[in-house]
Amino acid sequence: MNLFANALSLSMMAAVGPGEAATPIKVSKAGGAPSAVGSAEYFTGKVRIDAPFQADAPARVGGATVTVEPGARTA
């Protein structure tokens, strides 16, 4: 049993890999970036876009919150 536990713990340590670089975490205050105005190409009326995160290249991910005023629509 002890031999099995030792083999299991050694195999788990090898799976992690030494020296892998940690990805830095960026923390930003809510409302720290100004809102963008929604493009007339995509919206009619008053629309506000808040994009709290955008990944650095080569990644193509990001996030946004779209606030649509009363009477506004997507085009």
CHARMM internal coordinates of N, CA and C (Angstrom, degrees):
IC EDIT
DIST 1 N 1 CA 1.4555
DIST 1 CA 1 C 1.5233
ANGL 1 N 1 CA 1 C 110.38
DIST 1 C 2 N 1.3343
ANGL 1 CA 1 C 2 N 116.67
DIHE 1 N 1 CA 1 C 2 N -43.69
DIST 2 N 2 CA 1.4618
ANGL 1 C 2 N 2 CA 121.17
DIHE 1 CA 1 C 2 N 2 CA -179.42
DIST 2 CA 2 C 1.5265
ANGL 2 N 2 CA 2 C 110.39
DIHE 1 C 2 N 2 CA 2 C -64.62
DIST 2 C 3 N 1.3247
ANGL 2 CA 2 C 3 N 116.91
DIHE 2 N 2 CA 2 C 3 N -37.70
DIST 3 N 3 CA 1.4611
ANGL 2 C 3 N 3 CA 120.93
DIHE 2 CA 2 C 3 N 3 CA 178.56
DIST 3 CA 3 C 1.5318
ANGL 3 N 3 CA 3 C 110.30
DIHE 2 C 3 N 3 CA 3 C -64.14
DIST 3 C 4 N 1.3285
ANGL 3 CA 3 C 4 N 116.68
DIHE 3 N 3 CA 3 C 4 N -40.52
DIST 4 N 4 CA 1.4662
ANGL 3 C 4 N 4 CA 121.37
DIHE 3 CA 3 C 4 N 4 CA 178.04
DIST 4 CA 4 C 1.5274
ANGL 4 N 4 CA 4 C 111.02
DIHE 3 C 4 N 4 CA 4 C -63.81
DIST 4 C 5 N 1.3204
ANGL 4 CA 4 C 5 N 117.87
DIHE 4 N 4 CA 4 C 5 N -42.72
DIST 5 N 5 CA 1.4686
ANGL 4 C 5 N 5 CA 121.70
DIHE 4 CA 4 C 5 N 5 CA 179.75
DIST 5 CA 5 C 1.5199
ANGL 5 N 5 CA 5 C 110.68
DIHE 4 C 5 N 5 CA 5 C -64.01
DIST 5 C 6 N 1.3229
ANGL 5 CA 5 C 6 N 117.45
DIHE 5 N 5 CA 5 C 6 N -41.36
DIST 6 N 6 CA 1.4655
ANGL 5 C 6 N 6 CA 120.78
DIHE 5 CA 5 C 6 N 6 CA 178.19
DIST 6 CA 6 C 1.5287
ANGL 6 N 6 CA 6 C 111.12
DIHE 5 C 6 N 6 CA 6 C -64.61
DIST 6 C 7 N 1.3214
ANGL 6 CA 6 C 7 N 117.41
DIHE 6 N 6 CA 6 C 7 N -43.59
DIST 7 N 7 CA 1.4651
ANGL 6 C 7 N 7 CA 120.90
DIHE 6 CA 6 C 7 N 7 CA 179.74
DIST 7 CA 7 C 1.5271
ANGL 7 N 7 CA 7 C 110.60
DIHE 6 C 7 N 7 CA 7 C -64.18
DIST 7 C 8 N 1.3238
ANGL 7 CA 7 C 8 N 116.61
DIHE 7 N 7 CA 7 C 8 N -39.84
DIST 8 N 8 CA 1.4575
ANGL 7 C 8 N 8 CA 120.58
DIHE 7 CA 7 C 8 N 8 CA 179.39
DIST 8 CA 8 C 1.5235
ANGL 8 N 8 CA 8 C 111.30
DIHE 7 C 8 N 8 CA 8 C -64.81
DIST 8 C 9 N 1.3173
ANGL 8 CA 8 C 9 N 117.60
DIHE 8 N 8 CA 8 C 9 N -45.09
DIST 9 N 9 CA 1.4687
ANGL 8 C 9 N 9 CA 119.87
DIHE 8 CA 8 C 9 N 9 CA -179.40
DIST 9 CA 9 C 1.5246
ANGL 9 N 9 CA 9 C 111.51
DIHE 8 C 9 N 9 CA 9 C -66.50
DIST 9 C 10 N 1.3247
ANGL 9 CA 9 C 10 N 118.54
DIHE 9 N 9 CA 9 C 10 N -36.74
DIST 10 N 10 CA 1.4656
ANGL 9 C 10 N 10 CA 121.02
DIHE 9 CA 9 C 10 N 10 CA 177.39
DIST 10 CA 10 C 1.5249
ANGL 10 N 10 CA 10 C 111.22
DIHE 9 C 10 N 10 CA 10 C -66.87
DIST 10 C 11 N 1.3278
ANGL 10 CA 10 C 11 N 117.39
DIHE 10 N 10 CA 10 C 11 N -39.08
DIST 11 N 11 CA 1.4631
ANGL 10 C 11 N 11 CA 119.15
DIHE 10 CA 10 C 11 N 11 CA 179.72
DIST 11 CA 11 C 1.5226
ANGL 11 N 11 CA 11 C 111.12
DIHE 10 C 11 N 11 CA 11 C -68.53
DIST 11 C 12 N 1.3190
ANGL 11 CA 11 C 12 N 118.07
DIHE 11 N 11 CA 11 C 12 N -33.30
DIST 12 N 12 CA 1.4617
ANGL 11 C 12 N 12 CA 120.88
DIHE 11 CA 11 C 12 N 12 CA 177.86
DIST 12 CA 12 C 1.5226
ANGL 12 N 12 CA 12 C 111.16
DIHE 11 C 12 N 12 CA 12 C -69.77
DIST 12 C 13 N 1.3214
ANGL 12 CA 12 C 13 N 117.87
DIHE 12 N 12 CA 12 C 13 N -36.72
DIST 13 N 13 CA 1.4639
ANGL 12 C 13 N 13 CA 120.84
DIHE 12 CA 12 C 13 N 13 CA 178.33
DIST 13 CA 13 C 1.5235
ANGL 13 N 13 CA 13 C 110.30
DIHE 12 C 13 N 13 CA 13 C -66.72
DIST 13 C 14 N 1.3142
ANGL 13 CA 13 C 14 N 118.25
DIHE 13 N 13 CA 13 C 14 N -35.71
DIST 14 N 14 CA 1.4620
ANGL 13 C 14 N 14 CA 121.52
DIHE 13 CA 13 C 14 N 14 CA 179.99
DIST 14 CA 14 C 1.5242
ANGL 14 N 14 CA 14 C 111.24
DIHE 13 C 14 N 14 CA 14 C -70.61
DIST 14 C 15 N 1.3199
ANGL 14 CA 14 C 15 N 118.15
DIHE 14 N 14 CA 14 C 15 N -28.79
DIST 15 N 15 CA 1.4617
ANGL 14 C 15 N 15 CA 121.50
DIHE 14 CA 14 C 15 N 15 CA -178.28
DIST 15 CA 15 C 1.5204
ANGL 15 N 15 CA 15 C 112.39
DIHE 14 C 15 N 15 CA 15 C -70.66
DIST 15 C 16 N 1.3201
ANGL 15 CA 15 C 16 N 117.97
DIHE 15 N 15 CA 15 C 16 N -27.14
DIST 16 N 16 CA 1.4601
ANGL 15 C 16 N 16 CA 121.51
DIHE 15 CA 15 C 16 N 16 CA -177.87
DIST 16 CA 16 C 1.5152
ANGL 16 N 16 CA 16 C 110.91
DIHE 15 C 16 N 16 CA 16 C -72.20
DIST 16 C 17 N 1.2870
ANGL 16 CA 16 C 17 N 118.03
DIHE 16 N 16 CA 16 C 17 N -43.19
DIST 17 N 17 CA 1.4599
ANGL 16 C 17 N 17 CA 121.75
DIHE 16 CA 16 C 17 N 17 CA 179.25
DIST 17 CA 17 C 1.5139
ANGL 17 N 17 CA 17 C 111.92
DIHE 16 C 17 N 17 CA 17 C 85.35
DIST 17 C 18 N 1.3148
ANGL 17 CA 17 C 18 N 116.73
DIHE 17 N 17 CA 17 C 18 N 128.89
DIST 18 N 18 CA 1.4647
ANGL 17 C 18 N 18 CA 119.98
DIHE 17 CA 17 C 18 N 18 CA -179.11
DIST 18 CA 18 C 1.5240
ANGL 18 N 18 CA 18 C 112.18
DIHE 17 C 18 N 18 CA 18 C -79.45
DIST 18 C 19 N 1.2813
ANGL 18 CA 18 C 19 N 116.82
DIHE 18 N 18 CA 18 C 19 N 148.12
DIST 19 N 19 CA 1.4519
ANGL 18 C 19 N 19 CA 122.57
DIHE 18 CA 18 C 19 N 19 CA 170.82
DIST 19 CA 19 C 1.5118
ANGL 19 N 19 CA 19 C 116.32
DIHE 18 C 19 N 19 CA 19 C 72.69
DIST 19 C 20 N 1.3148
ANGL 19 CA 19 C 20 N 118.80
DIHE 19 N 19 CA 19 C 20 N 19.75
DIST 20 N 20 CA 1.4620
ANGL 19 C 20 N 20 CA 119.14
DIHE 19 CA 19 C 20 N 20 CA 176.69
DIST 20 CA 20 C 1.5230
ANGL 20 N 20 CA 20 C 108.86
DIHE 19 C 20 N 20 CA 20 C -72.28
DIST 20 C 21 N 1.3225
ANGL 20 CA 20 C 21 N 116.07
DIHE 20 N 20 CA 20 C 21 N 132.42
DIST 21 N 21 CA 1.4621
ANGL 20 C 21 N 21 CA 120.65
DIHE 20 CA 20 C 21 N 21 CA -178.07
DIST 21 CA 21 C 1.5235
ANGL 21 N 21 CA 21 C 109.92
DIHE 20 C 21 N 21 CA 21 C -74.44
DIST 21 C 22 N 1.3108
ANGL 21 CA 21 C 22 N 115.61
DIHE 21 N 21 CA 21 C 22 N 136.47
DIST 22 N 22 CA 1.4639
ANGL 21 C 22 N 22 CA 120.75
DIHE 21 CA 21 C 22 N 22 CA 177.50
DIST 22 CA 22 C 1.5259
ANGL 22 N 22 CA 22 C 109.37
DIHE 21 C 22 N 22 CA 22 C -81.96
DIST 22 C 23 N 1.3161
ANGL 22 CA 22 C 23 N 116.36
DIHE 22 N 22 CA 22 C 23 N 142.00
DIST 23 N 23 CA 1.4569
ANGL 22 C 23 N 23 CA 121.45
DIHE 22 CA 22 C 23 N 23 CA 177.37
DIST 23 CA 23 C 1.5194
ANGL 23 N 23 CA 23 C 108.58
DIHE 22 C 23 N 23 CA 23 C -81.02
DIST 23 C 24 N 1.3380
ANGL 23 CA 23 C 24 N 117.93
DIHE 23 N 23 CA 23 C 24 N 126.93
DIST 24 N 24 CA 1.4664
ANGL 23 C 24 N 24 CA 118.89
DIHE 23 CA 23 C 24 N 24 CA -179.84
DIST 24 CA 24 C 1.5253
ANGL 24 N 24 CA 24 C 110.96
DIHE 23 C 24 N 24 CA 24 C -68.45
DIST 24 C 25 N 1.3105
ANGL 24 CA 24 C 25 N 115.69
DIHE 24 N 24 CA 24 C 25 N 147.68
DIST 25 N 25 CA 1.4595
ANGL 24 C 25 N 25 CA 121.61
DIHE 24 CA 24 C 25 N 25 CA 178.99
DIST 25 CA 25 C 1.5185
ANGL 25 N 25 CA 25 C 108.53
DIHE 24 C 25 N 25 CA 25 C -106.10
DIST 25 C 26 N 1.3359
ANGL 25 CA 25 C 26 N 116.33
DIHE 25 N 25 CA 25 C 26 N 129.61
DIST 26 N 26 CA 1.4606
ANGL 25 C 26 N 26 CA 121.43
DIHE 25 CA 25 C 26 N 26 CA 177.39
DIST 26 CA 26 C 1.5219
ANGL 26 N 26 CA 26 C 108.46
DIHE 25 C 26 N 26 CA 26 C -99.83
DIST 26 C 27 N 1.3207
ANGL 26 CA 26 C 27 N 116.58
DIHE 26 N 26 CA 26 C 27 N 126.81
DIST 27 N 27 CA 1.4555
ANGL 26 C 27 N 27 CA 121.33
DIHE 26 CA 26 C 27 N 27 CA 177.95
DIST 27 CA 27 C 1.5164
ANGL 27 N 27 CA 27 C 107.69
DIHE 26 C 27 N 27 CA 27 C -113.07
DIST 27 C 28 N 1.3285
ANGL 27 CA 27 C 28 N 116.42
DIHE 27 N 27 CA 27 C 28 N 126.35
DIST 28 N 28 CA 1.4610
ANGL 27 C 28 N 28 CA 119.94
DIHE 27 CA 27 C 28 N 28 CA 179.61
DIST 28 CA 28 C 1.5220
ANGL 28 N 28 CA 28 C 109.17
DIHE 27 C 28 N 28 CA 28 C -127.68
DIST 28 C 29 N 1.3072
ANGL 28 CA 28 C 29 N 115.05
DIHE 28 N 28 CA 28 C 29 N 149.17
DIST 29 N 29 CA 1.4538
ANGL 28 C 29 N 29 CA 121.79
DIHE 28 CA 28 C 29 N 29 CA -178.67
DIST 29 CA 29 C 1.5299
ANGL 29 N 29 CA 29 C 109.58
DIHE 28 C 29 N 29 CA 29 C -73.73
DIST 29 C 30 N 1.3277
ANGL 29 CA 29 C 30 N 116.70
DIHE 29 N 29 CA 29 C 30 N 140.59
DIST 30 N 30 CA 1.4654
ANGL 29 C 30 N 30 CA 120.76
DIHE 29 CA 29 C 30 N 30 CA 177.89
DIST 30 CA 30 C 1.5195
ANGL 30 N 30 CA 30 C 109.60
DIHE 29 C 30 N 30 CA 30 C -61.50
DIST 30 C 31 N 1.3137
ANGL 30 CA 30 C 31 N 116.37
DIHE 30 N 30 CA 30 C 31 N 133.63
DIST 31 N 31 CA 1.4558
ANGL 30 C 31 N 31 CA 120.96
DIHE 30 CA 30 C 31 N 31 CA -179.31
DIST 31 CA 31 C 1.5156
ANGL 31 N 31 CA 31 C 113.00
DIHE 30 C 31 N 31 CA 31 C 77.18
DIST 31 C 32 N 1.3300
ANGL 31 CA 31 C 32 N 117.43
DIHE 31 N 31 CA 31 C 32 N 12.38
DIST 32 N 32 CA 1.4568
ANGL 31 C 32 N 32 CA 121.51
DIHE 31 CA 31 C 32 N 32 CA -178.42
DIST 32 CA 32 C 1.5165
ANGL 32 N 32 CA 32 C 113.78
DIHE 31 C 32 N 32 CA 32 C -73.76
DIST 32 C 33 N 1.3171
ANGL 32 CA 32 C 33 N 116.85
DIHE 32 N 32 CA 32 C 33 N -24.26
DIST 33 N 33 CA 1.4679
ANGL 32 C 33 N 33 CA 120.99
DIHE 32 CA 32 C 33 N 33 CA 179.51
DIST 33 CA 33 C 1.5275
ANGL 33 N 33 CA 33 C 108.92
DIHE 32 C 33 N 33 CA 33 C -107.71
DIST 33 C 34 N 1.3225
ANGL 33 CA 33 C 34 N 117.04
DIHE 33 N 33 CA 33 C 34 N 144.49
DIST 34 N 34 CA 1.4717
ANGL 33 C 34 N 34 CA 119.00
DIHE 33 CA 33 C 34 N 34 CA 179.66
DIST 34 CA 34 C 1.5292
ANGL 34 N 34 CA 34 C 111.73
DIHE 33 C 34 N 34 CA 34 C -69.61
DIST 34 C 35 N 1.3157
ANGL 34 CA 34 C 35 N 116.07
DIHE 34 N 34 CA 34 C 35 N 152.05
DIST 35 N 35 CA 1.4678
ANGL 34 C 35 N 35 CA 121.68
DIHE 34 CA 34 C 35 N 35 CA 177.21
DIST 35 CA 35 C 1.5204
ANGL 35 N 35 CA 35 C 109.70
DIHE 34 C 35 N 35 CA 35 C -76.07
DIST 35 C 36 N 1.3221
ANGL 35 CA 35 C 36 N 115.57
DIHE 35 N 35 CA 35 C 36 N 151.19
DIST 36 N 36 CA 1.4682
ANGL 35 C 36 N 36 CA 121.14
DIHE 35 CA 35 C 36 N 36 CA 175.45
DIST 36 CA 36 C 1.5252
ANGL 36 N 36 CA 36 C 108.05
DIHE 35 C 36 N 36 CA 36 C -102.33
DIST 36 C 37 N 1.3154
ANGL 36 CA 36 C 37 N 115.86
DIHE 36 N 36 CA 36 C 37 N 153.56
DIST 37 N 37 CA 1.4627
ANGL 36 C 37 N 37 CA 121.73
DIHE 36 CA 36 C 37 N 37 CA 177.31
DIST 37 CA 37 C 1.5216
ANGL 37 N 37 CA 37 C 107.86
DIHE 36 C 37 N 37 CA 37 C -86.66
DIST 37 C 38 N 1.3346
ANGL 37 CA 37 C 38 N 116.70
DIHE 37 N 37 CA 37 C 38 N 135.17
DIST 38 N 38 CA 1.4618
ANGL 37 C 38 N 38 CA 121.26
DIHE 37 CA 37 C 38 N 38 CA 179.04
DIST 38 CA 38 C 1.5178
ANGL 38 N 38 CA 38 C 111.47
DIHE 37 C 38 N 38 CA 38 C -63.59
DIST 38 C 39 N 1.3150
ANGL 38 CA 38 C 39 N 116.55
DIHE 38 N 38 CA 38 C 39 N 137.39
DIST 39 N 39 CA 1.4631
ANGL 38 C 39 N 39 CA 122.71
DIHE 38 CA 38 C 39 N 39 CA -178.60
DIST 39 CA 39 C 1.5277
ANGL 39 N 39 CA 39 C 110.99
DIHE 38 C 39 N 39 CA 39 C -69.06
DIST 39 C 40 N 1.3323
ANGL 39 CA 39 C 40 N 116.28
DIHE 39 N 39 CA 39 C 40 N 139.22
DIST 40 N 40 CA 1.4671
ANGL 39 C 40 N 40 CA 121.74
DIHE 39 CA 39 C 40 N 40 CA 177.74
DIST 40 CA 40 C 1.5259
ANGL 40 N 40 CA 40 C 111.05
DIHE 39 C 40 N 40 CA 40 C -64.80
DIST 40 C 41 N 1.3240
ANGL 40 CA 40 C 41 N 117.07
DIHE 40 N 40 CA 40 C 41 N -17.90
DIST 41 N 41 CA 1.4635
ANGL 40 C 41 N 41 CA 121.35
DIHE 40 CA 40 C 41 N 41 CA 177.11
DIST 41 CA 41 C 1.5328
ANGL 41 N 41 CA 41 C 111.02
DIHE 40 C 41 N 41 CA 41 C -66.82
DIST 41 C 42 N 1.3423
ANGL 41 CA 41 C 42 N 116.45
DIHE 41 N 41 CA 41 C 42 N -30.75
DIST 42 N 42 CA 1.4591
ANGL 41 C 42 N 42 CA 120.91
DIHE 41 CA 41 C 42 N 42 CA -176.15
DIST 42 CA 42 C 1.5251
ANGL 42 N 42 CA 42 C 114.09
DIHE 41 C 42 N 42 CA 42 C -111.66
DIST 42 C 43 N 1.3396
ANGL 42 CA 42 C 43 N 118.45
DIHE 42 N 42 CA 42 C 43 N -20.59
DIST 43 N 43 CA 1.4623
ANGL 42 C 43 N 43 CA 122.09
DIHE 42 CA 42 C 43 N 43 CA -174.55
DIST 43 CA 43 C 1.5239
ANGL 43 N 43 CA 43 C 111.57
DIHE 42 C 43 N 43 CA 43 C -134.58
DIST 43 C 44 N 1.3460
ANGL 43 CA 43 C 44 N 115.82
DIHE 43 N 43 CA 43 C 44 N 153.46
DIST 44 N 44 CA 1.4618
ANGL 43 C 44 N 44 CA 121.13
DIHE 43 CA 43 C 44 N 44 CA 168.23
DIST 44 CA 44 C 1.5205
ANGL 44 N 44 CA 44 C 106.33
DIHE 43 C 44 N 44 CA 44 C -118.41
DIST 44 C 45 N 1.3063
ANGL 44 CA 44 C 45 N 117.69
DIHE 44 N 44 CA 44 C 45 N 142.12
DIST 45 N 45 CA 1.4597
ANGL 44 C 45 N 45 CA 120.99
DIHE 44 CA 44 C 45 N 45 CA -176.83
DIST 45 CA 45 C 1.5177
ANGL 45 N 45 CA 45 C 111.42
DIHE 44 C 45 N 45 CA 45 C 90.11
DIST 45 C 46 N 1.3356
ANGL 45 CA 45 C 46 N 115.46
DIHE 45 N 45 CA 45 C 46 N -167.49
DIST 46 N 46 CA 1.4620
ANGL 45 C 46 N 46 CA 121.36
DIHE 45 CA 45 C 46 N 46 CA -175.77
DIST 46 CA 46 C 1.5268
ANGL 46 N 46 CA 46 C 110.83
DIHE 45 C 46 N 46 CA 46 C -90.42
DIST 46 C 47 N 1.3357
ANGL 46 CA 46 C 47 N 116.07
DIHE 46 N 46 CA 46 C 47 N 118.60
DIST 47 N 47 CA 1.4566
ANGL 46 C 47 N 47 CA 122.22
DIHE 46 CA 46 C 47 N 47 CA -179.04
DIST 47 CA 47 C 1.5214
ANGL 47 N 47 CA 47 C 108.93
DIHE 46 C 47 N 47 CA 47 C -133.44
DIST 47 C 48 N 1.3352
ANGL 47 CA 47 C 48 N 116.31
DIHE 47 N 47 CA 47 C 48 N 136.64
DIST 48 N 48 CA 1.4666
ANGL 47 C 48 N 48 CA 123.30
DIHE 47 CA 47 C 48 N 48 CA 179.94
DIST 48 CA 48 C 1.5282
ANGL 48 N 48 CA 48 C 108.47
DIHE 47 C 48 N 48 CA 48 C -117.47
DIST 48 C 49 N 1.3334
ANGL 48 CA 48 C 49 N 116.84
DIHE 48 N 48 CA 48 C 49 N 136.67
DIST 49 N 49 CA 1.4640
ANGL 48 C 49 N 49 CA 121.24
DIHE 48 CA 48 C 49 N 49 CA 179.45
DIST 49 CA 49 C 1.5221
ANGL 49 N 49 CA 49 C 108.97
DIHE 48 C 49 N 49 CA 49 C -121.91
DIST 49 C 50 N 1.3367
ANGL 49 CA 49 C 50 N 115.56
DIHE 49 N 49 CA 49 C 50 N 122.38
DIST 50 N 50 CA 1.4640
ANGL 49 C 50 N 50 CA 122.33
DIHE 49 CA 49 C 50 N 50 CA 175.00
DIST 50 CA 50 C 1.5220
ANGL 50 N 50 CA 50 C 107.24
DIHE 49 C 50 N 50 CA 50 C -110.71
DIST 50 C 51 N 1.3279
ANGL 50 CA 50 C 51 N 116.31
DIHE 50 N 50 CA 50 C 51 N 120.18
DIST 51 N 51 CA 1.4648
ANGL 50 C 51 N 51 CA 121.41
DIHE 50 CA 50 C 51 N 51 CA -179.24
DIST 51 CA 51 C 1.5256
ANGL 51 N 51 CA 51 C 108.95
DIHE 50 C 51 N 51 CA 51 C -112.67
DIST 51 C 52 N 1.3399
ANGL 51 CA 51 C 52 N 117.38
DIHE 51 N 51 CA 51 C 52 N 92.12
DIST 52 N 52 CA 1.4589
ANGL 51 C 52 N 52 CA 119.90
DIHE 51 CA 51 C 52 N 52 CA -176.02
DIST 52 CA 52 C 1.5203
ANGL 52 N 52 CA 52 C 115.20
DIHE 51 C 52 N 52 CA 52 C -70.58
DIST 52 C 53 N 1.3246
ANGL 52 CA 52 C 53 N 118.64
DIHE 52 N 52 CA 52 C 53 N -22.83
DIST 53 N 53 CA 1.4619
ANGL 52 C 53 N 53 CA 117.98
DIHE 52 CA 52 C 53 N 53 CA 176.99
DIST 53 CA 53 C 1.5174
ANGL 53 N 53 CA 53 C 111.98
DIHE 52 C 53 N 53 CA 53 C -148.09
DIST 53 C 54 N 1.3122
ANGL 53 CA 53 C 54 N 113.73
DIHE 53 N 53 CA 53 C 54 N 147.42
DIST 54 N 54 CA 1.4587
ANGL 53 C 54 N 54 CA 123.29
DIHE 53 CA 53 C 54 N 54 CA 176.14
DIST 54 CA 54 C 1.5207
ANGL 54 N 54 CA 54 C 106.30
DIHE 53 C 54 N 54 CA 54 C -143.76
DIST 54 C 55 N 1.3085
ANGL 54 CA 54 C 55 N 117.49
DIHE 54 N 54 CA 54 C 55 N 124.85
DIST 55 N 55 CA 1.4601
ANGL 54 C 55 N 55 CA 121.13
DIHE 54 CA 54 C 55 N 55 CA -178.68
DIST 55 CA 55 C 1.5234
ANGL 55 N 55 CA 55 C 110.77
DIHE 54 C 55 N 55 CA 55 C -73.08
DIST 55 C 56 N 1.3311
ANGL 55 CA 55 C 56 N 115.21
DIHE 55 N 55 CA 55 C 56 N 151.44
DIST 56 N 56 CA 1.4608
ANGL 55 C 56 N 56 CA 121.16
DIHE 55 CA 55 C 56 N 56 CA 176.97
DIST 56 CA 56 C 1.5292
ANGL 56 N 56 CA 56 C 109.52
DIHE 55 C 56 N 56 CA 56 C -77.07
DIST 56 C 57 N 1.3288
ANGL 56 CA 56 C 57 N 116.06
DIHE 56 N 56 CA 56 C 57 N 153.38
DIST 57 N 57 CA 1.4660
ANGL 56 C 57 N 57 CA 121.98
DIHE 56 CA 56 C 57 N 57 CA 178.66
DIST 57 CA 57 C 1.5188
ANGL 57 N 57 CA 57 C 109.26
DIHE 56 C 57 N 57 CA 57 C -59.64
DIST 57 C 58 N 1.2751
ANGL 57 CA 57 C 58 N 119.37
DIHE 57 N 57 CA 57 C 58 N 147.15
DIST 58 N 58 CA 1.4535
ANGL 57 C 58 N 58 CA 131.03
DIHE 57 CA 57 C 58 N 58 CA 9.36
DIST 58 CA 58 C 1.5343
ANGL 58 N 58 CA 58 C 113.54
DIHE 57 C 58 N 58 CA 58 C -88.07
DIST 58 C 59 N 1.3180
ANGL 58 CA 58 C 59 N 118.61
DIHE 58 N 58 CA 58 C 59 N 2.49
DIST 59 N 59 CA 1.4662
ANGL 58 C 59 N 59 CA 120.63
DIHE 58 CA 58 C 59 N 59 CA 179.24
DIST 59 CA 59 C 1.5274
ANGL 59 N 59 CA 59 C 110.27
DIHE 58 C 59 N 59 CA 59 C -65.51
DIST 59 C 60 N 1.3164
ANGL 59 CA 59 C 60 N 115.74
DIHE 59 N 59 CA 59 C 60 N 150.28
DIST 60 N 60 CA 1.4610
ANGL 59 C 60 N 60 CA 120.78
DIHE 59 CA 59 C 60 N 60 CA -179.41
DIST 60 CA 60 C 1.5252
ANGL 60 N 60 CA 60 C 109.98
DIHE 59 C 60 N 60 CA 60 C -124.84
DIST 60 C 61 N 1.3224
ANGL 60 CA 60 C 61 N 116.95
DIHE 60 N 60 CA 60 C 61 N 48.78
DIST 61 N 61 CA 1.4623
ANGL 60 C 61 N 61 CA 120.56
DIHE 60 CA 60 C 61 N 61 CA 179.84
DIST 61 CA 61 C 1.5152
ANGL 61 N 61 CA 61 C 110.42
DIHE 60 C 61 N 61 CA 61 C -121.82
DIST 61 C 62 N 1.2915
ANGL 61 CA 61 C 62 N 115.90
DIHE 61 N 61 CA 61 C 62 N 157.13
DIST 62 N 62 CA 1.4548
ANGL 61 C 62 N 62 CA 121.57
DIHE 61 CA 61 C 62 N 62 CA 177.77
DIST 62 CA 62 C 1.5111
ANGL 62 N 62 CA 62 C 108.63
DIHE 61 C 62 N 62 CA 62 C -172.39
DIST 62 C 63 N 1.3018
ANGL 62 CA 62 C 63 N 116.22
DIHE 62 N 62 CA 62 C 63 N 177.63
DIST 63 N 63 CA 1.4555
ANGL 62 C 63 N 63 CA 120.13
DIHE 62 CA 62 C 63 N 63 CA 179.48
DIST 63 CA 63 C 1.5091
ANGL 63 N 63 CA 63 C 110.20
DIHE 62 C 63 N 63 CA 63 C -144.24
DIST 63 C 64 N 1.3150
ANGL 63 CA 63 C 64 N 116.36
DIHE 63 N 63 CA 63 C 64 N 151.91
DIST 64 N 64 CA 1.4591
ANGL 63 C 64 N 64 CA 120.62
DIHE 63 CA 63 C 64 N 64 CA -179.95
DIST 64 CA 64 C 1.5171
ANGL 64 N 64 CA 64 C 109.71
DIHE 63 C 64 N 64 CA 64 C -152.92
DIST 64 C 65 N 1.3298
ANGL 64 CA 64 C 65 N 114.97
DIHE 64 N 64 CA 64 C 65 N 154.07
DIST 65 N 65 CA 1.4513
ANGL 64 C 65 N 65 CA 122.77
DIHE 64 CA 64 C 65 N 65 CA 172.27
DIST 65 CA 65 C 1.5178
ANGL 65 N 65 CA 65 C 106.77
DIHE 64 C 65 N 65 CA 65 C -116.44
DIST 65 C 66 N 1.3225
ANGL 65 CA 65 C 66 N 116.77
DIHE 65 N 65 CA 65 C 66 N 125.54
DIST 66 N 66 CA 1.4603
ANGL 65 C 66 N 66 CA 121.71
DIHE 65 CA 65 C 66 N 66 CA -179.64
DIST 66 CA 66 C 1.5239
ANGL 66 N 66 CA 66 C 108.02
DIHE 65 C 66 N 66 CA 66 C -105.71
DIST 66 C 67 N 1.3350
ANGL 66 CA 66 C 67 N 116.42
DIHE 66 N 66 CA 66 C 67 N 123.84
DIST 67 N 67 CA 1.4586
ANGL 66 C 67 N 67 CA 122.13
DIHE 66 CA 66 C 67 N 67 CA 177.52
DIST 67 CA 67 C 1.5199
ANGL 67 N 67 CA 67 C 108.09
DIHE 66 C 67 N 67 CA 67 C -107.51
DIST 67 C 68 N 1.3271
ANGL 67 CA 67 C 68 N 115.67
DIHE 67 N 67 CA 67 C 68 N 121.43
DIST 68 N 68 CA 1.4596
ANGL 67 C 68 N 68 CA 121.74
DIHE 67 CA 67 C 68 N 68 CA -176.74
DIST 68 CA 68 C 1.5262
ANGL 68 N 68 CA 68 C 108.27
DIHE 67 C 68 N 68 CA 68 C -108.28
DIST 68 C 69 N 1.3289
ANGL 68 CA 68 C 69 N 116.45
DIHE 68 N 68 CA 68 C 69 N 122.22
DIST 69 N 69 CA 1.4680
ANGL 68 C 69 N 69 CA 121.43
DIHE 68 CA 68 C 69 N 69 CA 178.56
DIST 69 CA 69 C 1.5299
ANGL 69 N 69 CA 69 C 109.77
DIHE 68 C 69 N 69 CA 69 C -72.27
DIST 69 C 70 N 1.3406
ANGL 69 CA 69 C 70 N 117.96
DIHE 69 N 69 CA 69 C 70 N 158.80
DIST 70 N 70 CA 1.4645
ANGL 69 C 70 N 70 CA 120.17
DIHE 69 CA 69 C 70 N 70 CA 178.22
DIST 70 CA 70 C 1.5324
ANGL 70 N 70 CA 70 C 111.28
DIHE 69 C 70 N 70 CA 70 C -55.75
DIST 70 C 71 N 1.3161
ANGL 70 CA 70 C 71 N 115.84
DIHE 70 N 70 CA 70 C 71 N 133.10
DIST 71 N 71 CA 1.4584
ANGL 70 C 71 N 71 CA 121.58
DIHE 70 CA 70 C 71 N 71 CA 179.69
DIST 71 CA 71 C 1.5147
ANGL 71 N 71 CA 71 C 113.95
DIHE 70 C 71 N 71 CA 71 C 91.21
DIST 71 C 72 N 1.3243
ANGL 71 CA 71 C 72 N 118.63
DIHE 71 N 71 CA 71 C 72 N -15.13
DIST 72 N 72 CA 1.4655
ANGL 71 C 72 N 72 CA 121.51
DIHE 71 CA 71 C 72 N 72 CA 179.52
DIST 72 CA 72 C 1.5261
ANGL 72 N 72 CA 72 C 109.39
DIHE 71 C 72 N 72 CA 72 C -79.66
DIST 72 C 73 N 1.3122
ANGL 72 CA 72 C 73 N 116.13
DIHE 72 N 72 CA 72 C 73 N 155.05
DIST 73 N 73 CA 1.4637
ANGL 72 C 73 N 73 CA 121.64
DIHE 72 CA 72 C 73 N 73 CA -177.96
DIST 73 CA 73 C 1.5330
ANGL 73 N 73 CA 73 C 109.96
DIHE 72 C 73 N 73 CA 73 C -143.80
DIST 73 C 74 N 1.3341
ANGL 73 CA 73 C 74 N 114.26
DIHE 73 N 73 CA 73 C 74 N 162.37
DIST 74 N 74 CA 1.4652
ANGL 73 C 74 N 74 CA 118.05
DIHE 73 CA 73 C 74 N 74 CA 169.96
DIST 74 CA 74 C 1.5160
ANGL 74 N 74 CA 74 C 107.27
DIHE 73 C 74 N 74 CA 74 C -83.09
DIST 74 C 75 N 1.3221
ANGL 74 CA 74 C 75 N 116.16
DIHE 74 N 74 CA 74 C 75 N 144.12
DIST 75 N 75 CA 1.4782
ANGL 74 C 75 N 75 CA 120.36
DIHE 74 CA 74 C 75 N 75 CA -176.73
DIST 75 CA 75 C 1.5018
ANGL 75 N 75 CA 75 C 111.13
DIHE 74 C 75 N 75 CA 75 C -79.71
END
COOR INIT
IC SEED 1 N 1 CA 1 C
IC BUILD
